Amino acid sequence: MSIDISPEIKTRLAAKAHAEGMSVDAFLARLIDDREELMAIIERTEAHAAPLSQEDLQTKIERGFLESERDEVMDGDAFTAGLLRKMDEMEAKRRVG
């Protein structure tokens, strides 16, 4: 099978795979596996989460607004880095046990 990708994406893909010490094929397989696992986690979470009432939703919005007014917010990059770190830890635990 042949897949046409731009030279920029090809370069980025090869660099990411090399940085992980993996072949491009193995790196892509891991990306697909990670995405499928993430989607399964989201589906399980949504299945167990009760929908928010209008009042609960309004309360959460107000709390978030007040936190932002007090500058009690987390930088998006810091949040993403923390989330990815937690996901990596979960994956490592899953593979071990």
Phi and psi in degrees as GROMACS dihedral restraints (atoms count N, CA, C in turn):
[ dihedral_restraints ]
;  ai    aj    ak    al  type     phi  dphi    fc
    3     4     5     6     1  -122.4    20    10
    4     5     6     7     1   137.7    20    10
    6     7     8     9     1  -123.9    20    10
    7     8     9    10     1   126.6    20    10
    9    10    11    12     1   -88.2    20    10
   10    11    12    13     1   121.3    20    10
   12    13    14    15     1  -132.7    20    10
   13    14    15    16     1   157.6    20    10
   15    16    17    18     1   -67.9    20    10
   16    17    18    19     1   155.3    20    10
   18    19    20    21     1   -58.5    20    10
   19    20    21    22     1   -34.6    20    10
   21    22    23    24     1   -65.1    20    10
   22    23    24    25     1   -45.3    20    10
   24    25    26    27     1   -66.6    20    10
   25    26    27    28     1   -40.7    20    10
   27    28    29    30     1   -59.1    20    10
   28    29    30    31     1   -43.5    20    10
   30    31    32    33     1   -64.5    20    10
   31    32    33    34     1   -45.4    20    10
   33    34    35    36     1   -63.3    20    10
   34    35    36    37     1   -43.5    20    10
   36    37    38    39     1   -61.4    20    10
   37    38    39    40     1   -46.9    20    10
   39    40    41    42     1   -63.3    20    10
   40    41    42    43     1   -40.1    20    10
   42    43    44    45     1   -65.3    20    10
   43    44    45    46     1   -43.4    20    10
   45    46    47    48     1   -64.2    20    10
   46    47    48    49     1   -44.3    20    10
   48    49    50    51     1   -62.6    20    10
   49    50    51    52     1   -44.4    20    10
   51    52    53    54     1   -62.4    20    10
   52    53    54    55     1   -41.7    20    10
   54    55    56    57     1   -62.4    20    10
   55    56    57    58     1   -29.6    20    10
   57    58    59    60     1   -88.9    20    10
   58    59    60    61     1    -3.4    20    10
   60    61    62    63     1    71.0    20    10
   61    62    63    64     1    33.4    20    10
   63    64    65    66     1  -126.7    20    10
   64    65    66    67     1   159.5    20    10
   66    67    68    69     1   -73.4    20    10
   67    68    69    70     1   160.8    20    10
   69    70    71    72     1   -61.0    20    10
   70    71    72    73     1   -41.1    20    10
   72    73    74    75     1   -59.2    20    10
   73    74    75    76     1   -47.7    20    10
   75    76    77    78     1   -65.9    20    10
   76    77    78    79     1   -38.9    20    10
   78    79    80    81     1   -63.2    20    10
   79    80    81    82     1   -45.0    20    10
   81    82    83    84     1   -63.7    20    10
   82    83    84    85     1   -40.7    20    10
   84    85    86    87     1   -60.8    20    10
   85    86    87    88     1   -41.9    20    10
   87    88    89    90     1   -65.1    20    10
   88    89    90    91     1   -41.1    20    10
   90    91    92    93     1   -60.1    20    10
   91    92    93    94     1   -43.5    20    10
   93    94    95    96     1   -64.5    20    10
   94    95    96    97     1   -45.2    20    10
   96    97    98    99     1   -60.7    20    10
   97    98    99   100     1   -43.7    20    10
   99   100   101   102     1   -62.4    20    10
  100   101   102   103     1   -41.8    20    10
  102   103   104   105     1   -65.3    20    10
  103   104   105   106     1   -43.4    20    10
  105   106   107   108     1   -62.7    20    10
  106   107   108   109     1   -40.6    20    10
  108   109   110   111     1   -65.6    20    10
  109   110   111   112     1   -42.3    20    10
  111   112   113   114     1   -62.4    20    10
  112   113   114   115     1   -42.6    20    10
  114   115   116   117     1   -63.7    20    10
  115   116   117   118     1   -38.4    20    10
  117   118   119   120     1   -65.2    20    10
  118   119   120   121     1   -40.2    20    10
  120   121   122   123     1   -62.6    20    10
  121   122   123   124     1   -44.7    20    10
  123   124   125   126     1   -62.1    20    10
  124   125   126   127     1   -44.4    20    10
  126   127   128   129     1   -62.7    20    10
  127   128   129   130     1   -42.5    20    10
  129   130   131   132     1   -65.0    20    10
  130   131   132   133     1   -40.2    20    10
  132   133   134   135     1   -64.7    20    10
  133   134   135   136     1   -45.8    20    10
  135   136   137   138     1   -63.9    20    10
  136   137   138   139     1   -34.7    20    10
  138   139   140   141     1   -66.8    20    10
  139   140   141   142     1   -29.0    20    10
  141   142   143   144     1   -97.7    20    10
  142   143   144   145     1   -12.6    20    10
  144   145   146   147     1   -88.0    20    10
  145   146   147   148     1   128.6    20    10
  147   148   149   150     1   -77.4    20    10
  148   149   150   151     1   141.7    20    10
  150   151   152   153     1   -63.7    20    10
  151   152   153   154     1   145.2    20    10
  153   154   155   156     1   -78.8    20    10
  154   155   156   157     1   140.9    20    10
  156   157   158   159     1   -74.7    20    10
  157   158   159   160     1   165.0    20    10
  159   160   161   162     1   -58.2    20    10
  160   161   162   163     1   -39.4    20    10
  162   163   164   165     1   -66.6    20    10
  163   164   165   166     1   -44.0    20    10
  165   166   167   168     1   -63.6    20    10
  166   167   168   169     1   -41.4    20    10
  168   169   170   171     1   -62.5    20    10
  169   170   171   172     1   -45.1    20    10
  171   172   173   174     1   -62.1    20    10
  172   173   174   175     1   -40.9    20    10
  174   175   176   177     1   -62.0    20    10
  175   176   177   178     1   -45.1    20    10
  177   178   179   180     1   -63.0    20    10
  178   179   180   181     1   -41.2    20    10
  180   181   182   183     1   -63.5    20    10
  181   182   183   184     1   -45.0    20    10
  183   184   185   186     1   -63.2    20    10
  184   185   186   187     1   -42.1    20    10
  186   187   188   189     1   -61.9    20    10
  187   188   189   190     1   -44.8    20    10
  189   190   191   192     1   -62.4    20    10
  190   191   192   193     1   -40.6    20    10
  192   193   194   195     1   -63.3    20    10
  193   194   195   196     1   -46.1    20    10
  195   196   197   198     1   -63.8    20    10
  196   197   198   199     1   -38.8    20    10
  198   199   200   201     1   -63.1    20    10
  199   200   201   202     1   -39.6    20    10
  201   202   203   204     1   -68.5    20    10
  202   203   204   205     1   -35.1    20    10
  204   205   206   207     1   -63.8    20    10
  205   206   207   208     1   -32.9    20    10
  207   208   209   210     1   -89.4    20    10
  208   209   210   211     1     6.9    20    10
  210   211   212   213     1    60.9    20    10
  211   212   213   214     1    36.0    20    10
  213   214   215   216     1  -100.8    20    10
  214   215   216   217     1    55.6    20    10
  216   217   218   219     1  -117.4    20    10
  217   218   219   220     1   158.4    20    10
  219   220   221   222     1  -106.5    20    10
  220   221   222   223     1   135.4    20    10
  222   223   224   225     1   -58.4    20    10
  223   224   225   226     1   138.1    20    10
  225   226   227   228     1   -58.4    20    10
  226   227   228   229     1   -40.7    20    10
  228   229   230   231     1   -65.6    20    10
  229   230   231   232     1   -39.4    20    10
  231   232   233   234     1   -67.1    20    10
  232   233   234   235     1   -41.0    20    10
  234   235   236   237     1   -62.1    20    10
  235   236   237   238     1   -47.5    20    10
  237   238   239   240     1   -62.0    20    10
  238   239   240   241     1   -42.8    20    10
  240   241   242   243     1   -61.9    20    10
  241   242   243   244     1   -42.3    20    10
  243   244   245   246     1   -65.8    20    10
  244   245   246   247     1   -41.1    20    10
  246   247   248   249     1   -63.7    20    10
  247   248   249   250     1   -44.7    20    10
  249   250   251   252     1   -64.3    20    10
  250   251   252   253     1   -37.5    20    10
  252   253   254   255     1   -63.6    20    10
  253   254   255   256     1   -43.6    20    10
  255   256   257   258     1   -63.9    20    10
  256   257   258   259     1   -39.8    20    10
  258   259   260   261     1   -65.2    20    10
  259   260   261   262     1   -39.8    20    10
  261   262   263   264     1   -63.0    20    10
  262   263   264   265     1   -41.1    20    10
  264   265   266   267     1   -63.7    20    10
  265   266   267   268     1   -41.9    20    10
  267   268   269   270     1   -63.7    20    10
  268   269   270   271     1   -40.8    20    10
  270   271   272   273     1   -65.8    20    10
  271   272   273   274     1   -41.5    20    10
  273   274   275   276     1   -63.2    20    10
  274   275   276   277     1   -41.8    20    10
  276   277   278   279     1   -65.0    20    10
  277   278   279   280     1   -39.5    20    10
  279   280   281   282     1   -63.6    20    10
  280   281   282   283     1   -39.9    20    10
  282   283   284   285     1   -71.0    20    10
  283   284   285   286     1   -32.9    20    10
  285   286   287   288     1   -75.6    20    10
  286   287   288   289     1   -44.0    20    10
